[in-house]
Amino acid sequence: MSQSPQVPPEASTPSGSRVPPGTALPPGTEITLVLSLDETNLVLEALGQLPFVRVYEFIAKIQAQAQAQLASGEAERTERTNG
């Protein structure tokens, strides 16, 4: 009989948790996440459930970065096609 996969403790922490336990990062440290477009939209959808005043700047930051990356990818595809 197969067992179901174990969920890491940080994946099931209560809402409001920040960084997994044991990770020491100075405030303001930026990290890079690699998400698919569908995953990014899911994050945005989840953020949309929170109070706007709390998440609007974060949503705008995600949207700006995603638009820049999508535009960059489109430019690369056009360059390869025309190149």
KOLPA-501462 format. One record per atom (N, C-alpha, C): x, y, z; residue number from 1; chain. Coordinates in nm, 4 decimals. Layout:
N
<site u="X" v="Y" w="Z" resi="NUM" chain="A"/>
...
//
This chain:
83
<site u="0.0842" v="-0.1183" w="0.0000" resi="1" chain="A"/>
<site u="0.0000" v="0.0000" w="0.0000" resi="1" chain="A"/>
<site u="0.0884" v="0.1243" w="0.0000" resi="1" chain="A"/>
<site u="0.0646" v="0.2185" w="-0.0891" resi="2" chain="A"/>
<site u="0.1476" v="0.3377" w="-0.0972" resi="2" chain="A"/>
<site u="0.0982" v="0.4435" w="0.0006" resi="2" chain="A"/>
<site u="0.1928" v="0.5181" w="0.0526" resi="3" chain="A"/>
<site u="0.1589" v="0.6259" w="0.1444" resi="3" chain="A"/>
<site u="0.1467" v="0.7553" w="0.0665" resi="3" chain="A"/>
<site u="0.0623" v="0.8443" w="0.1152" resi="4" chain="A"/>
<site u="0.0521" v="0.9746" w="0.0505" resi="4" chain="A"/>
<site u="0.1767" v="1.0555" w="0.0826" resi="4" chain="A"/>
<site u="0.2164" v="1.1449" w="-0.0076" resi="5" chain="A"/>
<site u="0.3374" v="1.2232" w="0.0165" resi="5" chain="A"/>
<site u="0.3222" v="1.3114" w="0.1398" resi="5" chain="A"/>
<site u="0.4319" v="1.3297" w="0.2098" resi="6" chain="A"/>
<site u="0.4323" v="1.4146" w="0.3280" resi="6" chain="A"/>
<site u="0.4406" v="1.5605" w="0.2862" resi="6" chain="A"/>
<site u="0.3598" v="1.6428" w="0.3493" resi="7" chain="A"/>
<site u="0.3612" v="1.7866" w="0.3223" resi="7" chain="A"/>
<site u="0.4629" v="1.8498" w="0.4156" resi="7" chain="A"/>
<site u="0.5587" v="1.9259" w="0.3612" resi="8" chain="A"/>
<site u="0.6561" v="1.9905" w="0.4496" resi="8" chain="A"/>
<site u="0.5861" v="2.0819" w="0.5490" resi="8" chain="A"/>
<site u="0.6388" v="2.0919" w="0.6722" resi="9" chain="A"/>
<site u="0.5720" v="2.1737" w="0.7742" resi="9" chain="A"/>
<site u="0.5479" v="2.3174" w="0.7311" resi="9" chain="A"/>
<site u="0.6430" v="2.3772" w="0.6556" resi="10" chain="A"/>
<site u="0.6237" v="2.5166" w="0.6160" resi="10" chain="A"/>
<site u="0.5098" v="2.5336" w="0.5172" resi="10" chain="A"/>
<site u="0.4715" v="2.4267" w="0.4465" resi="11" chain="A"/>
<site u="0.3623" v="2.4356" w="0.3499" resi="11" chain="A"/>
<site u="0.2272" v="2.4379" w="0.4198" resi="11" chain="A"/>
<site u="0.2226" v="2.3950" w="0.5446" resi="12" chain="A"/>
<site u="0.0942" v="2.3892" w="0.6135" resi="12" chain="A"/>
<site u="0.0891" v="2.4839" w="0.7334" resi="12" chain="A"/>
<site u="0.1766" v="2.5832" w="0.7347" resi="13" chain="A"/>
<site u="0.1752" v="2.6781" w="0.8448" resi="13" chain="A"/>
<site u="0.0535" v="2.7684" w="0.8337" resi="13" chain="A"/>
<site u="0.0093" v="2.8211" w="0.9462" resi="14" chain="A"/>
<site u="-0.1092" v="2.9071" w="0.9430" resi="14" chain="A"/>
<site u="-0.0849" v="3.0339" w="0.8622" resi="14" chain="A"/>
<site u="-0.1941" v="3.0927" w="0.8173" resi="15" chain="A"/>
<site u="-0.1868" v="3.2171" w="0.7414" resi="15" chain="A"/>
<site u="-0.1117" v="3.3210" w="0.8218" resi="15" chain="A"/>
<site u="-0.0300" v="3.3980" w="0.7532" resi="16" chain="A"/>
<site u="0.0459" v="3.5017" w="0.8202" resi="16" chain="A"/>
<site u="0.1903" v="3.4620" w="0.8426" resi="16" chain="A"/>
<site u="0.2236" v="3.3334" w="0.8243" resi="17" chain="A"/>
<site u="0.3629" v="3.2941" w="0.8410" resi="17" chain="A"/>
<site u="0.4430" v="3.3541" w="0.7270" resi="17" chain="A"/>
<site u="0.5687" v="3.3748" w="0.7482" resi="18" chain="A"/>
<site u="0.6485" v="3.4446" w="0.6502" resi="18" chain="A"/>
<site u="0.7465" v="3.3521" w="0.5806" resi="18" chain="A"/>
<site u="0.8598" v="3.3281" w="0.6399" resi="19" chain="A"/>
<site u="0.9644" v="3.2464" w="0.5810" resi="19" chain="A"/>
<site u="0.9693" v="3.1163" w="0.6599" resi="19" chain="A"/>
<site u="0.9985" v="3.0031" w="0.5942" resi="20" chain="A"/>
<site u="1.0051" v="2.8769" w="0.6684" resi="20" chain="A"/>
<site u="1.0954" v="2.8884" w="0.7908" resi="20" chain="A"/>
<site u="1.0601" v="2.8197" w="0.8999" resi="21" chain="A"/>
<site u="1.1411" v="2.8247" w="1.0219" resi="21" chain="A"/>
<site u="1.2870" v="2.7897" w="0.9935" resi="21" chain="A"/>
<site u="1.3766" v="2.8560" w="1.0635" resi="22" chain="A"/>
<site u="1.5183" v="2.8288" w="1.0473" resi="22" chain="A"/>
<site u="1.5844" v="2.9106" w="0.9382" resi="22" chain="A"/>
<site u="1.5070" v="2.9896" w="0.8638" resi="23" chain="A"/>
<site u="1.5626" v="3.0719" w="0.7569" resi="23" chain="A"/>
<site u="1.5794" v="3.2131" w="0.8098" resi="23" chain="A"/>
<site u="1.7027" v="3.2608" w="0.8115" resi="24" chain="A"/>
<site u="1.7301" v="3.3953" w="0.8619" resi="24" chain="A"/>
<site u="1.7618" v="3.4870" w="0.7450" resi="24" chain="A"/>
<site u="1.6731" v="3.5788" w="0.7167" resi="25" chain="A"/>
<site u="1.6934" v="3.6765" w="0.6101" resi="25" chain="A"/>
<site u="1.6730" v="3.8156" w="0.6675" resi="25" chain="A"/>
<site u="1.7592" v="3.9082" w="0.6310" resi="26" chain="A"/>
<site u="1.7378" v="4.0450" w="0.6793" resi="26" chain="A"/>
<site u="1.6118" v="4.1045" w="0.6173" resi="26" chain="A"/>
<site u="1.5460" v="4.1946" w="0.6868" resi="27" chain="A"/>
<site u="1.4274" v="4.2593" w="0.6311" resi="27" chain="A"/>
<site u="1.4603" v="4.3259" w="0.4976" resi="27" chain="A"/>
<site u="1.3692" v="4.3170" w="0.4028" resi="28" chain="A"/>
<site u="1.3878" v="4.3789" w="0.2732" resi="28" chain="A"/>
<site u="1.4648" v="4.2942" w="0.1735" resi="28" chain="A"/>
<site u="1.5065" v="4.1743" w="0.2151" resi="29" chain="A"/>
<site u="1.5780" v="4.0857" w="0.1238" resi="29" chain="A"/>
<site u="1.4847" v="4.0457" w="0.0110" resi="29" chain="A"/>
<site u="1.5300" v="4.0580" w="-0.1131" resi="30" chain="A"/>
<site u="1.4490" v="4.0171" w="-0.2273" resi="30" chain="A"/>
<site u="1.4875" v="3.8757" w="-0.2673" resi="30" chain="A"/>
<site u="1.3883" v="3.7987" w="-0.3081" resi="31" chain="A"/>
<site u="1.4111" v="3.6640" w="-0.3585" resi="31" chain="A"/>
<site u="1.3494" v="3.6543" w="-0.4970" resi="31" chain="A"/>
<site u="1.3924" v="3.5569" w="-0.5736" resi="32" chain="A"/>
<site u="1.3377" v="3.5342" w="-0.7061" resi="32" chain="A"/>
<site u="1.2601" v="3.4036" w="-0.7038" resi="32" chain="A"/>
<site u="1.1369" v="3.4091" w="-0.7463" resi="33" chain="A"/>
<site u="1.0535" v="3.2902" w="-0.7579" resi="33" chain="A"/>
<site u="1.0342" v="3.2603" w="-0.9054" resi="33" chain="A"/>
<site u="1.0317" v="3.1350" w="-0.9400" resi="34" chain="A"/>
<site u="1.0044" v="3.0958" w="-1.0780" resi="34" chain="A"/>
<site u="0.8703" v="3.0234" w="-1.0766" resi="34" chain="A"/>
<site u="0.7707" v="3.0874" w="-1.1375" resi="35" chain="A"/>
<site u="0.6349" v="3.0341" w="-1.1410" resi="35" chain="A"/>
<site u="0.5856" v="3.0308" w="-1.2841" resi="35" chain="A"/>
<site u="0.5007" v="2.9349" w="-1.3135" resi="36" chain="A"/>
<site u="0.4371" v="2.9337" w="-1.4448" resi="36" chain="A"/>
<site u="0.3335" v="3.0460" w="-1.4485" resi="36" chain="A"/>
<site u="0.2858" v="3.0759" w="-1.5663" resi="37" chain="A"/>
<site u="0.1825" v="3.1781" w="-1.5796" resi="37" chain="A"/>
<site u="0.0580" v="3.1383" w="-1.5011" resi="37" chain="A"/>
<site u="0.0202" v="3.0110" w="-1.5091" resi="38" chain="A"/>
<site u="-0.0966" v="2.9640" w="-1.4330" resi="38" chain="A"/>
<site u="-0.0750" v="2.9783" w="-1.2826" resi="38" chain="A"/>
<site u="0.0449" v="2.9462" w="-1.2351" resi="39" chain="A"/>
<site u="0.0746" v="2.9596" w="-1.0918" resi="39" chain="A"/>
<site u="0.0714" v="3.1058" w="-1.0497" resi="39" chain="A"/>
<site u="0.1248" v="3.1932" w="-1.1341" resi="40" chain="A"/>
<site u="0.1241" v="3.3361" w="-1.1033" resi="40" chain="A"/>
<site u="-0.0198" v="3.3873" w="-1.0948" resi="40" chain="A"/>
<site u="-0.1034" v="3.3444" w="-1.1883" resi="41" chain="A"/>
<site u="-0.2442" v="3.3850" w="-1.1844" resi="41" chain="A"/>
<site u="-0.3142" v="3.3315" w="-1.0599" resi="41" chain="A"/>
<site u="-0.2774" v="3.2123" w="-1.0154" resi="42" chain="A"/>
<site u="-0.3357" v="3.1560" w="-0.8936" resi="42" chain="A"/>
<site u="-0.2951" v="3.2394" w="-0.7718" resi="42" chain="A"/>
<site u="-0.1690" v="3.2803" w="-0.7662" resi="43" chain="A"/>
<site u="-0.1227" v="3.3665" w="-0.6571" resi="43" chain="A"/>
<site u="-0.2007" v="3.4976" w="-0.6588" resi="43" chain="A"/>
<site u="-0.2172" v="3.5576" w="-0.7771" resi="44" chain="A"/>
<site u="-0.2922" v="3.6825" w="-0.7882" resi="44" chain="A"/>
<site u="-0.4383" v="3.6636" w="-0.7463" resi="44" chain="A"/>
<site u="-0.4948" v="3.5503" w="-0.7841" resi="45" chain="A"/>
<site u="-0.6336" v="3.5206" w="-0.7442" resi="45" chain="A"/>
<site u="-0.6447" v="3.5104" w="-0.5926" resi="45" chain="A"/>
<site u="-0.5489" v="3.4423" w="-0.5310" resi="46" chain="A"/>
<site u="-0.5502" v="3.4290" w="-0.3852" resi="46" chain="A"/>
<site u="-0.5317" v="3.5644" w="-0.3174" resi="46" chain="A"/>
<site u="-0.4421" v="3.6462" w="-0.3715" resi="47" chain="A"/>
<site u="-0.4223" v="3.7798" w="-0.3153" resi="47" chain="A"/>
<site u="-0.5488" v="3.8644" w="-0.3277" resi="47" chain="A"/>
<site u="-0.6251" v="3.8396" w="-0.4322" resi="48" chain="A"/>
<site u="-0.7494" v="3.9126" w="-0.4521" resi="48" chain="A"/>
<site u="-0.8530" v="3.8867" w="-0.3433" resi="48" chain="A"/>
<site u="-0.8324" v="3.7818" w="-0.2659" resi="49" chain="A"/>
<site u="-0.9242" v="3.7497" w="-0.1567" resi="49" chain="A"/>
<site u="-0.8905" v="3.8278" w="-0.0288" resi="49" chain="A"/>
<site u="-0.7727" v="3.8903" w="-0.0280" resi="50" chain="A"/>
<site u="-0.7292" v="3.9664" w="0.0894" resi="50" chain="A"/>
<site u="-0.7733" v="4.1114" w="0.0771" resi="50" chain="A"/>
<site u="-0.7696" v="4.1862" w="0.1878" resi="51" chain="A"/>
<site u="-0.8068" v="4.3283" w="0.1820" resi="51" chain="A"/>
<site u="-0.7175" v="4.4043" w="0.0831" resi="51" chain="A"/>
<site u="-0.7802" v="4.4779" w="-0.0051" resi="52" chain="A"/>
<site u="-0.7111" v="4.5502" w="-0.1122" resi="52" chain="A"/>
<site u="-0.5990" v="4.6387" w="-0.0585" resi="52" chain="A"/>
<site u="-0.6261" v="4.7108" w="0.0471" resi="53" chain="A"/>
<site u="-0.5279" v="4.8051" w="0.1010" resi="53" chain="A"/>
<site u="-0.4007" v="4.7329" w="0.1450" resi="53" chain="A"/>
<site u="-0.4129" v="4.6070" w="0.1757" resi="54" chain="A"/>
<site u="-0.2981" v="4.5295" w="0.2221" resi="54" chain="A"/>
<site u="-0.2147" v="4.4717" w="0.1079" resi="54" chain="A"/>
<site u="-0.2745" v="4.4480" w="-0.0099" resi="55" chain="A"/>
<site u="-0.2051" v="4.3749" w="-0.1161" resi="55" chain="A"/>
<site u="-0.1917" v="4.4480" w="-0.2488" resi="55" chain="A"/>
<site u="-0.2518" v="4.5651" w="-0.2630" resi="56" chain="A"/>
<site u="-0.2551" v="4.6275" w="-0.3963" resi="56" chain="A"/>
<site u="-0.1162" v="4.6568" w="-0.4517" resi="56" chain="A"/>
<site u="-0.0218" v="4.7000" w="-0.3667" resi="57" chain="A"/>
<site u="0.1130" v="4.7292" w="-0.4164" resi="57" chain="A"/>
<site u="0.1837" v="4.6010" w="-0.4590" resi="57" chain="A"/>
<site u="0.1618" v="4.4948" w="-0.3847" resi="58" chain="A"/>
<site u="0.2214" v="4.3651" w="-0.4162" resi="58" chain="A"/>
<site u="0.1658" v="4.3116" w="-0.5483" resi="58" chain="A"/>
<site u="0.0348" v="4.3233" w="-0.5667" resi="59" chain="A"/>
<site u="-0.0283" v="4.2803" w="-0.6923" resi="59" chain="A"/>
<site u="0.0288" v="4.3604" w="-0.8091" resi="59" chain="A"/>
<site u="0.0416" v="4.4905" w="-0.7921" resi="60" chain="A"/>
<site u="0.0968" v="4.5756" w="-0.8989" resi="60" chain="A"/>
<site u="0.2408" v="4.5351" w="-0.9313" resi="60" chain="A"/>
<site u="0.3195" v="4.5011" w="-0.8298" resi="61" chain="A"/>
<site u="0.4586" v="4.4602" w="-0.8511" resi="61" chain="A"/>
<site u="0.4648" v="4.3290" w="-0.9297" resi="61" chain="A"/>
<site u="0.3803" v="4.2341" w="-0.8941" resi="62" chain="A"/>
<site u="0.3758" v="4.1069" w="-0.9668" resi="62" chain="A"/>
<site u="0.3352" v="4.1308" w="-1.1116" resi="62" chain="A"/>
<site u="0.2306" v="4.2111" w="-1.1312" resi="63" chain="A"/>
<site u="0.1822" v="4.2379" w="-1.2669" resi="63" chain="A"/>
<site u="0.2889" v="4.3077" w="-1.3514" resi="63" chain="A"/>
<site u="0.3594" v="4.4039" w="-1.2946" resi="64" chain="A"/>
<site u="0.4622" v="4.4768" w="-1.3700" resi="64" chain="A"/>
<site u="0.5756" v="4.3830" w="-1.4108" resi="64" chain="A"/>
<site u="0.6196" v="4.2969" w="-1.3183" resi="65" chain="A"/>
<site u="0.7274" v="4.2043" w="-1.3501" resi="65" chain="A"/>
<site u="0.6827" v="4.1025" w="-1.4543" resi="65" chain="A"/>
<site u="0.5609" v="4.0534" w="-1.4406" resi="66" chain="A"/>
<site u="0.5095" v="3.9550" w="-1.5362" resi="66" chain="A"/>
<site u="0.4971" v="4.0170" w="-1.6748" resi="66" chain="A"/>
<site u="0.4439" v="4.1395" w="-1.6826" resi="67" chain="A"/>
<site u="0.4291" v="4.2059" w="-1.8125" resi="67" chain="A"/>
<site u="0.5649" v="4.2288" w="-1.8782" resi="67" chain="A"/>
<site u="0.6647" v="4.2678" w="-1.7988" resi="68" chain="A"/>
<site u="0.7984" v="4.2896" w="-1.8538" resi="68" chain="A"/>
<site u="0.8571" v="4.1594" w="-1.9077" resi="68" chain="A"/>
<site u="0.8380" v="4.0504" w="-1.8338" resi="69" chain="A"/>
<site u="0.8913" v="3.9221" w="-1.8783" resi="69" chain="A"/>
<site u="0.8177" v="3.8706" w="-2.0012" resi="69" chain="A"/>
<site u="0.6873" v="3.8872" w="-2.0035" resi="70" chain="A"/>
<site u="0.6099" v="3.8421" w="-2.1196" resi="70" chain="A"/>
<site u="0.6455" v="3.9245" w="-2.2427" resi="70" chain="A"/>
<site u="0.6646" v="4.0554" w="-2.2246" resi="71" chain="A"/>
<site u="0.7038" v="4.1413" w="-2.3368" resi="71" chain="A"/>
<site u="0.8430" v="4.1038" w="-2.3855" resi="71" chain="A"/>
<site u="0.9327" v="4.0745" w="-2.2933" resi="72" chain="A"/>
<site u="1.0690" v="4.0340" w="-2.3287" resi="72" chain="A"/>
<site u="1.0667" v="3.9026" w="-2.4054" resi="72" chain="A"/>
<site u="0.9854" v="3.8092" w="-2.3607" resi="73" chain="A"/>
<site u="0.9724" v="3.6807" w="-2.4298" resi="73" chain="A"/>
<site u="0.9142" v="3.6973" w="-2.5685" resi="73" chain="A"/>
<site u="0.8189" v="3.7867" w="-2.5829" resi="74" chain="A"/>
<site u="0.7584" v="3.8140" w="-2.7138" resi="74" chain="A"/>
<site u="0.8619" v="3.8762" w="-2.8068" resi="74" chain="A"/>
<site u="0.9423" v="3.9683" w="-2.7546" resi="75" chain="A"/>
<site u="1.0455" v="4.0310" w="-2.8356" resi="75" chain="A"/>
<site u="1.1492" v="3.9285" w="-2.8832" resi="75" chain="A"/>
<site u="1.1848" v="3.8354" w="-2.7936" resi="76" chain="A"/>
<site u="1.2809" v="3.7297" w="-2.8305" resi="76" chain="A"/>
<site u="1.2218" v="3.6397" w="-2.9393" resi="76" chain="A"/>
<site u="1.0937" v="3.6054" w="-2.9272" resi="77" chain="A"/>
<site u="1.0302" v="3.5197" w="-3.0277" resi="77" chain="A"/>
<site u="1.0257" v="3.5910" w="-3.1631" resi="77" chain="A"/>
<site u="0.9939" v="3.7210" w="-3.1613" resi="78" chain="A"/>
<site u="0.9885" v="3.7991" w="-3.2852" resi="78" chain="A"/>
<site u="1.1270" v="3.8079" w="-3.3486" resi="78" chain="A"/>
<site u="1.2282" v="3.8297" w="-3.2653" resi="79" chain="A"/>
<site u="1.3654" v="3.8405" w="-3.3152" resi="79" chain="A"/>
<site u="1.4093" v="3.7090" w="-3.3793" resi="79" chain="A"/>
<site u="1.3771" v="3.5957" w="-3.3166" resi="80" chain="A"/>
<site u="1.4147" v="3.4649" w="-3.3737" resi="80" chain="A"/>
<site u="1.3421" v="3.4401" w="-3.5043" resi="80" chain="A"/>
<site u="1.2150" v="3.4815" w="-3.5095" resi="81" chain="A"/>
<site u="1.1344" v="3.4606" w="-3.6308" resi="81" chain="A"/>
<site u="1.1853" v="3.5463" w="-3.7444" resi="81" chain="A"/>
<site u="1.2207" v="3.6715" w="-3.7146" resi="82" chain="A"/>
<site u="1.2654" v="3.7645" w="-3.8187" resi="82" chain="A"/>
<site u="1.4153" v="3.7590" w="-3.8418" resi="82" chain="A"/>
<site u="1.4896" v="3.6999" w="-3.7461" resi="83" chain="A"/>
<site u="1.6346" v="3.7030" w="-3.7499" resi="83" chain="A"/>
<site u="1.6935" v="3.6203" w="-3.8526" resi="83" chain="A"/>
//
